[in-house]
Amino acid sequence: MLGVSAVDLRLHGAVSEPVARAMARGALVASDAQIAVGVTGIAGPGGGSAEKPVGVVCFSWALRRAGELRLRTETRRLRGDRAAVRTQAIVVALEGLLQVLAENADV
């Protein structure tokens, strides 16, 4: 539904900024929404690696305004158990939505 490409998954892995970006972009394409967020990460307790340890979460925010698509991405290393990582990811996602809206209030 979100249109994440197999190429992005193969090249970057499911937990990556390109995949989070594709998720946010795909949510806008598949809906009438003006703003979307993509979140992908490793909440634990397992699933981490040396390259992408538990707590790595990638975010992307997409805003559609005046026929233009604006995207912002970032990766965070969140601490704690599975519940703590998931709760922090929600907070980061919502704070990012507010920041994108504030930055684009004049559009």
Residue pairs with C-beta under 8 A, 6 or more apart in sequence:
1 26
1 30
2 22
2 23
2 26
2 27
2 30
2 38
3 22
3 25
3 26
3 29
3 30
4 19
4 22
4 23
4 26
5 22
8 16
8 18
8 19
8 22
9 19
11 18
12 18
12 19
13 19
13 52
14 40
15 40
15 41
15 42
15 52
15 56
15 57
15 58
16 40
16 58
17 58
17 60
17 73
17 74
17 75
19 38
19 40
19 58
20 38
20 39
20 40
20 58
20 59
20 60
20 73
21 38
21 60
21 62
21 71
21 73
22 38
23 38
23 39
23 40
23 60
24 36
24 37
24 38
24 60
24 61
24 62
24 71
25 36
25 38
25 60
25 62
25 69
25 71
26 38
27 33
27 36
27 37
27 38
27 62
28 34
28 35
28 36
28 62
28 64
28 69
33 64
34 63
34 64
34 65
35 61
35 62
35 63
35 64
35 97
35 100
35 101
36 61
36 62
37 59
37 60
37 61
37 62
37 93
37 96
37 97
38 58
38 59
38 60
38 62
39 57
39 58
39 59
39 89
39 93
40 57
40 58
41 55
41 56
41 57
41 58
41 78
41 85
41 89
42 48
42 52
42 53
42 54
42 55
42 56
42 57
42 85
43 54
43 55
43 57
43 82
43 85
43 86
43 89
44 54
44 55
44 81
44 82
44 85
45 54
45 81
45 82
46 54
47 54
48 54
48 55
48 56
53 77
54 85
55 77
55 78
55 79
55 80
55 85
56 75
56 76
56 77
56 78
57 75
57 76
57 77
57 78
57 85
57 88
57 89
57 92
58 73
58 74
58 75
59 73
59 74
59 75
59 76
59 89
59 92
59 93
59 96
60 71
60 72
60 73
61 71
61 72
61 73
61 96
61 97
61 99
61 100
62 69
62 70
62 71
63 69
63 70
63 71
63 100
63 101
63 104
64 70
65 104
65 107
66 107
68 107
70 100
70 104
72 96
72 100
74 96
76 88
76 92
78 84
78 85
78 88
78 89
78 92
79 85
79 88
80 88
